[in-house]
């Protein structure tokens, strides 16, 4: 069931989309830059690519940016001098630091990143993807949202670019917006997992269970849908996030 009648959810969803769209636009810009440089003949090597990635990934971590981690992750075998490779930087106390990784598959602590959602989904769909919230044991050891998008050369994926945002930072940015709903308001991902909520009992990463919610999320409505229990549901633009007001 849906309604086109004006609803507070419309304004709130728009504000959420504006916030997330800023990160999306940044990542799309990185993808476009790398694809353009590769098309011009930039060598597919870690030695050549890493300084280019650093030139955009590190500045993105400065100031009050929501981005706390950023960089490029290579398709295994795409680089001639590194079978597995991450060029990823994290916000540090004094200055950004590069993520230390183990790229030797024979090492007991090696982790196959192609099995992780932030890689697996965009590699399959060919489109941008928002993963999380999840506890990021690789980078932040905290609840994190990761947004990634494929980088291609001659139509073939050679890696992904992406960014991490800590959930607590997103909450500081988005909770004042959500509270304008004047009710129990939650922001959930495409799986119905809570990103943030005005109800402190609803923790980030937990599943919001409401009758009809899964179908409403899948429909990705551009107008307000009303669930059987009365909750209003609205997609936040093309961010893959959904607003739920009870």
C-alpha positions in Angstrom: 0.0 0.0 0.0 1.4 3.5 -0.8 0.4 7.1 -0.8 1.6 10.2 -2.6 0.3 12.5 0.2 2.9 14.8 1.6 4.6 13.1 4.6 7.5 14.1 6.9 9.4 11.1 5.5 9.8 12.7 2.2 11.9 15.6 3.5 13.9 13.4 5.9 14.7 10.8 3.1 15.8 13.7 0.9 18.2 15.0 3.6 19.6 11.5 4.1 20.1 11.0 0.4 22.0 14.4 0.2 24.4 13.2 2.9 25.1 9.8 1.4 25.2 11.2 -2.2 28.2 13.3 -1.3 30.2 10.1 -0.6 28.8 8.4 -3.7 29.9 11.4 -5.9 33.4 11.3 -4.4 33.8 7.6 -5.1 32.4 7.9 -8.6 34.9 10.6 -9.2 37.8 8.3 -8.2 36.5 5.6 -10.5 36.3 8.0 -13.4 39.8 9.3 -12.8 41.3 5.8 -12.6 39.4 4.6 -15.6 40.5 7.6 -17.6 44.2 7.2 -16.6 44.2 3.5 -17.4 42.6 4.1 -20.8 45.4 6.6 -21.5 47.9 3.8 -20.8 48.7 4.0 -17.1 50.4 0.8 -16.2 48.5 -1.9 -14.3 51.1 -2.2 -11.6 51.0 -1.5 -7.8 54.1 0.6 -8.2 52.4 3.0 -10.7 48.9 2.9 -9.4 49.5 3.4 -5.7 50.7 7.0 -5.9 47.7 7.9 -8.0 45.4 6.3 -5.5 47.1 8.0 -2.6 46.7 11.3 -4.4 42.9 11.1 -4.0 42.5 8.7 -1.1 44.5 10.6 1.5 43.0 14.1 1.0 39.5 12.5 1.4 40.4 11.7 5.0 41.1 15.3 6.0 39.0 17.7 8.0 35.5 16.8 9.0 34.8 14.4 6.2 32.6 11.4 7.0 35.1 9.2 5.2 37.5 7.4 7.5 39.1 5.0 5.1 39.5 5.1 1.3 41.4 3.6 -1.6 41.7 0.9 -4.3 41.6 -2.9 -4.1 42.8 -4.8 -7.1 41.2 -7.7 -8.9 43.4 -10.7 -8.1 45.9 -11.1 -11.0 45.1 -7.8 -12.6 48.4 -6.2 -11.6 51.5 -7.5 -13.1 53.6 -7.0 -10.0 51.1 -8.0 -7.2 48.7 -11.0 -7.4 46.7 -9.6 -4.4 46.8 -5.9 -3.6 45.1 -3.2 -1.4 46.1 0.4 -1.6 44.0 1.7 1.3 44.5 4.6 3.7 42.9 5.1 7.2 42.4 8.3 9.1 45.0 8.5 11.9 45.4 10.5 15.1 48.0 12.8 13.5 47.8 12.0 9.8 46.5 9.2 7.5 48.2 5.9 7.6 48.3 3.1 5.0 46.5 -0.1 6.0 49.0 -2.9 6.5 47.9 -6.0 4.6 49.1 -9.6 4.1 49.0 -10.3 0.4 50.6 -13.8 0.5 47.8 -16.4 0.1 50.0 -19.0 1.8 50.2 -17.0 5.0 48.0 -18.2 7.8 46.6 -14.6 8.4 45.9 -14.0 4.7 42.2 -13.0 4.0 40.6 -13.5 0.6 38.8 -10.1 0.2 36.9 -11.3 -2.8 34.7 -13.3 -0.4 33.6 -10.1 1.4 30.4 -8.3 0.6 32.0 -5.0 -0.3 33.9 -6.8 -3.1 31.5 -9.6 -3.9 28.4 -7.7 -4.7 29.8 -4.9 -6.9 31.9 -7.5 -8.7 28.7 -9.5 -9.5 26.4 -6.6 -10.2 28.8 -4.2 -11.9 27.3 -1.4 -9.8 28.0 0.6 -6.7 27.2 -1.0 -3.4 26.7 0.0 0.2 27.8 -2.7 2.7 26.9 -2.6 6.4 26.7 -1.6 9.1 29.2 -4.3 10.1 32.1 -4.6 12.5 35.1 -4.0 10.2 37.9 -6.2 11.7 40.2 -5.4 8.8 40.3 -1.6 9.1 38.5 0.1 12.0 37.4 -2.6 14.5 34.2 -0.6 14.7 30.7 -0.5 13.1 31.3 0.7 9.6 29.5 1.3 6.3 31.6 0.7 3.2 30.7 2.0 -0.2 32.4 0.5 -3.3 32.2 0.6 -7.0 34.0 -1.3 -9.8 36.9 0.1 -11.9 37.1 -1.2 -15.4 39.5 -1.3 -18.3 38.2 -2.3 -21.7 35.1 -3.5 -20.1 36.8 -5.8 -17.6 36.9 -5.2 -13.9 40.4 -4.5 -12.6 39.5 -3.6 -9.0 37.2 -1.5 -6.9 37.5 2.0 -5.3 35.7 2.7 -2.1 35.4 4.5 1.2 34.5 3.6 4.8 32.4 5.7 7.1 32.0 5.0 10.8 28.5 4.5 11.9 28.9 6.7 15.0 29.9 9.6 12.7 26.9 8.9 10.4 24.7 8.9 13.5 26.0 12.3 14.6 25.2 13.6 11.1 21.9 11.9 10.5 20.2 11.5 13.9 19.2 15.2 14.1 17.6 14.8 10.7 15.8 11.6 11.7 14.4 13.1 14.9 12.4 15.5 12.7 10.1 12.6 12.0 8.6 13.1 15.5 8.3 9.4 16.0 10.4 6.2 16.2 12.5 6.6 13.0 15.1 4.2 11.7 17.4 4.1 8.7 18.0 0.6 7.3 20.0 -0.9 4.5 18.8 -3.1 1.7 18.6 -6.1 4.0 16.6 -4.3 6.7 19.7 -3.9 8.9 19.7 -0.8 11.0 22.2 1.9 10.2 20.9 4.3 12.9 17.7 4.8 14.8 16.2 7.4 17.1 15.3 4.4 19.4 18.5 3.7 21.4 17.3 0.1 21.9 17.6 -0.5 18.2 21.4 -1.0 17.8 23.2 -0.5 14.5 23.6 -3.8 12.6 20.4 -5.4 14.1 17.6 -6.4 11.8 14.4 -4.3 11.9 11.5 -6.8 11.8 8.2 -5.3 10.6 5.5 -7.0 8.6 5.9 -6.1 4.9 9.2 -4.3 5.3 11.2 -6.6 3.1 8.8 -6.2 0.3 8.7 -2.4 0.7 12.5 -2.2 0.6 12.7 -4.4 -2.5 10.1 -2.2 -4.2 12.4 0.8 -3.7 9.4 3.2 -3.8 9.8 6.8 -4.7 6.7 7.7 -2.7 5.7 6.7 0.9 4.5 3.2 1.5 2.5 2.3 4.6 3.0 -1.1 6.2 0.2 -3.1 7.7 1.2 -1.9 11.2 1.1 1.7 10.1 4.8 2.4 9.6 5.8 4.8 6.8 8.5 3.5 4.5 10.4 5.5 1.9 13.6 4.9 -0.2 16.3 7.5 0.3 17.0 8.3 -3.3 19.3 5.7 -5.0 21.4 5.2 -1.9 19.9 1.7 -1.2 19.0 3.0 2.3 15.3 3.1 3.4 13.6 5.3 6.0 11.1 3.8 8.4 8.9 6.0 10.6 6.5 4.3 13.1 
